[in-house]
Amino acid sequence: MLVAAFTWTEFAQQIAAGIREGAIYAGLALAIVIIYRSTRVINFAQGEMATFTTFVAWSLMNHGLSFWTAFPIVLALAFAGGVAIERIVIRPVEDASVITIVIVTLGLALLLNGLMNLIWGGGNQQFRGPFSTRTIDVAGAPISVQDIGIVAVSVALVALLALFFRFTKLGLALRASALNPDSSRLVGVRVGWMLAFGWGLAAVLGAVAGMMVAPVVFLDPNMMQTILLYAFAAAVLGGLDSPIGAVVGGLLLGVTITLLGRYVGFVGEALKLPTALLLILLLLIVRPGGLFGSVTVRRA
Amino acid sequence: MKIKLGLEIVGFLVLALLIAVVPRWIDDFTAYEFAIVGMYFIALLGLSILTGYSGQISLGHGAFMAIGGYTTAILSVDGIYGHQLRDLWTIPLAGVVAGVAGLVVGIPALRLSGLYLALITFGIAVSFPQLPKKFDHFFGGTTGKVLNLVKPPFGLDTTPNNWLYYLTWGIAFVLLVFAWLFLRGKPGRALQAIRDSELAAASSGVNLATYKTLAFGISAFYAGIAGSLYVISRAYINPDVFPIILSVYLVAALAVGGLNSFVGLIVGAALIYVLQNRADDVTHWLNHLPALSLDPKRPGMPSVIFGAVLILVMVALPTGVGGFLRRIFGPLTSRLYSRW
């Protein structure tokens, strides 16, 4: 049987859950795209960076801070951490081959994952989120406050980021150094620091995604592994160099995968991820640039 | 050129001799440990053909090992038409099944450049463990399958661990010679040409599709053999026997050893084994350093060390251990050549 018992209420709930998942994928996908645009690096440590900052938030909250007090502190720390990582680890291999850079970010992921295990132990931790899990009635369907909150925070973050890139001088410099580093350098943009700034921003986005997802799943060092993969898929779906694509791709993927998992019996919970990857692979074969990405002509 | 060939053949003979005599000097458990290192070495050989020679990256080789392992488990526990196979005969079959899976992955890989390939193969690594859970009546689900314990065949008078050692390193030696023959001839040159410039290779008449897919197939074949041997040695399989992190460890070990250095691969293989199974010892040893007191019971030490080593090697020594050795011995051997 292909379609399980169907009610509109449940369908609406599934859509809401899909949007919530999608918002998280979109945040992380955006982080991946920002780094990719500026440094042409896919950051395999993005998930581990996000989880690490979430653990820092958890520690702060265990020391008596409330979520919303810890939130800005963690974002500041994440930003500093992201900048430091670019300066210390990525910069020395900037000009190396793709394989080398991928391996360095993998090394970073291993290192952070191990550090989390060393510092906080391996087990699952309960992470108290800022939003209650009680449901409210939205157009006849019960939707949890938490889902609405997660989506609201993600939307606000993306809007802020868009405004920042569009209307500030720093945003312009960031875009310029991603687009054409040599010319930017000539007009006085400090490209090296812009790249580091991009990593800082990406770490902040990851931290937000981590703190939003931790109350839904349990907090553990491997929390982000599958989520990171969905985020990769979302980024590729939208086009690796398109920020709008990352957001649209994230939401699209979240909703599609949730619906497939719920209503197509064969897919179920277990085959969600493989299905997502298969869809992405098919898309890549048909449209190598993704939905919104620019198709580059390669020169040997 | 002739002297280089001679040196390489002498190298192989020395290696064969070493493989044969080492068990005399080590105890039974160490033989088992060496056998496991040999299995990682086989997997790394395959990965080296793919990444080091054809320039394609795979973050999913743990999954190909798992395919080999499951093939062995299913054939020797459930059998075909009720006929259980002896574990020994499942080894080549495991390689073939994994190799075919590699060819299948290799075809879409043709359309994907470096980063996309890394993403897709990483996806394979992460999603493969879901399959045994989904099709549990076939794969044994999360509980897994239990195999017969290793037993030396043909009434050989040796311990199981010694047998495992000879089996693994025997196969490793054959596969090493095969890789050497494959890479020193036309296919090897074609693959390296592709790695260095696809456009230049194609315009010199190298068939990109054939060679790139072939490299994927052979590489997965090696991984399948390694996975099969690993399952035979553990006599047990479930999704946790080949964890997701294994795929990352393999790439990491390859990078530390040097992308295309056979000697470096042994170092890489040993590194995986030590960090996975001897992490406690490493922690104890690290505690001798001043200002460090780490709890060996905490998980995560292997990943911290591996990650740190990986980053350091990539930053300071981008060609890995193999490249380092070459830089030391290179001038020596090239002087040897020039005398002739």
Interface residues (C-beta under 8 A of the other chain):
Chain A: I42 F44 V89 P92 V93 A96 V98 I99 T100 V102 I103 V104 L106 G107 L108 A109 L110 L111 L112 N113 G114 L115 M116 N117 L118 G121 G122 P221 Q225 T226 L229 F232 A233 V236 L240 G268 A270 L271 L273 P274 L277 I280 L281 L284 I285 P288 R298 A300
Chain B: T51 G55 I57 L59 P108 R111 L112 S113 G114 L115 Y116 A118 L119 I120 F122 G123 I124 V126 S127 Q130 L131 K133 K134 S197 E198 L199 A200 I244 I245 V248 V251 A252 A255 L259 L294 R298 P299 G300 M301 P302 S303 V304 I305 F306 G307 A308 V309 L310 I311 M314 V315 P318
